Amino acid sequence: RITGKVTLPERRLLCLQIPRCRGMRAFVDGQETELFQADTMFSALLLEAGTHEIELRYRTPGLAAGTAVSVIAFVIFFAVLCRRSKERGDPQKKSC
């Protein structure tokens, strides 16, 4: 999360030296605002005259799905491990 305050005498394009990427969202005065592409790879915001509170938030795309898949895979792995140890009759693995 990146925050800042900017005062402009007239309507301007605020260019940020932050690469434009999926997962980045911009808020101006608490309202979500469109991030534009500037100078090939950077982000920009179109701002009206006046003082504004800027907030940039980044959330990794696919994070929730990746976490869910990892948890499910771990549960399946643990279940298979417990089942195999019970089938073999391993006395040290009876806690499964």
ChimeraX attribute file (.defattr): number of C-alpha atoms within 10 A of each C-alpha:
attribute: neighborCount
match mode: 1-to-1
recipient: residues
	/A:1	10
	/A:2	9
	/A:3	12
	/A:4	10
	/A:5	11
	/A:6	12
	/A:7	12
	/A:8	14
	/A:9	9
	/A:10	10
	/A:11	11
	/A:12	12
	/A:13	14
	/A:14	15
	/A:15	16
	/A:16	14
	/A:17	12
	/A:18	13
	/A:19	15
	/A:20	18
	/A:21	15
	/A:22	10
	/A:23	11
	/A:24	17
	/A:25	17
	/A:26	21
	/A:27	18
	/A:28	19
	/A:29	12
	/A:30	11
	/A:31	11
	/A:32	13
	/A:33	17
	/A:34	14
	/A:35	19
	/A:36	15
	/A:37	16
	/A:38	18
	/A:39	11
	/A:40	8
	/A:41	13
	/A:42	16
	/A:43	21
	/A:44	21
	/A:45	20
	/A:46	14
	/A:47	19
	/A:48	14
	/A:49	12
	/A:50	11
	/A:51	13
	/A:52	17
	/A:53	14
	/A:54	20
	/A:55	19
	/A:56	17
	/A:57	12
	/A:58	13
	/A:59	12
	/A:60	10
	/A:61	12
	/A:62	10
	/A:63	10
	/A:64	11
	/A:65	10
	/A:66	11
	/A:67	11
	/A:68	12
	/A:69	12
	/A:70	12
	/A:71	12
	/A:72	12
	/A:73	12
	/A:74	12
	/A:75	12
	/A:76	12
	/A:77	12
	/A:78	13
	/A:79	12
	/A:80	12
	/A:81	13
	/A:82	15
	/A:83	14
	/A:84	13
	/A:85	16
	/A:86	16
	/A:87	8
	/A:88	9
	/A:89	11
	/A:90	10
	/A:91	9
	/A:92	9
	/A:93	14
	/A:94	10
	/A:95	8
	/A:96	11
